[in-house]
């Protein structure tokens, strides 16, 4: 049907897999970069959760928040 050597006729499907893997990896990388929180936000988020749960007082929250933001 096609005029190609026999050693190349069955290999084209591998290129489909290669391109599918490249596209999947690019999509995964783009999605993970977009949804990742900045590293400096994690301690502040934990502090806000502790304050919301009532584990620390308002004074402790304000003091620790000031320390965290000062260190940035």
N, C-alpha and C positions, 0 to 999 in steps of 0.2 A: 504494500500500500504506500508506504513512505520510502523514499530512497535514502535511508540512513544506515550506517553500519550496524551490525547486530549488537555490538557492545554498547551502543548509545541508545538503543531503542527503549530499553526498560528503565533508564536512569532519570527520565524527566520527572517522575513522581517524587523523587527525593528532593528536587528543587522546590516543589510545592511545600514539602514538610519544612525545609530550611526557611523559606519565606514566612510560613505560618509561625514558626518559632521566633523569628526576628520580630514580626509584628506583635506577637503576644508579649515578648520581652519588653518591647518599647511601650506597649500599653501598660504593662505592670509597673514599669519604672515611672512613667508619667503619673499614674494614679497614686503610687506610693509617695511620690514627692509632693503631690498636691495635698494629700490628707495628713501628712506628718506634721505634728505640732512642733513649733520651734522649741529647742531644748530649754530655753530660759522660761518658757511658759509652764513647764511641768511642776517646778516647786511652788509657783504661785497658785496653780490649780489645786495642788494638794492643800496648801494653806487655806484657800477659799473653802474647800470641802470641809476641812476641820472646823473652820469658823461656822459654817452653815450647820454642821452637825452639833454644835454647841460644845465642842471639846476644848476650845480656847475662848478667852474673853475678848472683848472689843479692844482693850488696851494691848493685849498680847498680839492680837491680829495686826493692829496698826504698827506696832513696833517691829514685828517680823516682816511685814510687808515693806516697810521703809528700809530695813536691812537688805532684803532681797533686791529691791529696785536700786539701791545704792551700789550694790556689787555688780550690777550690769554695766 
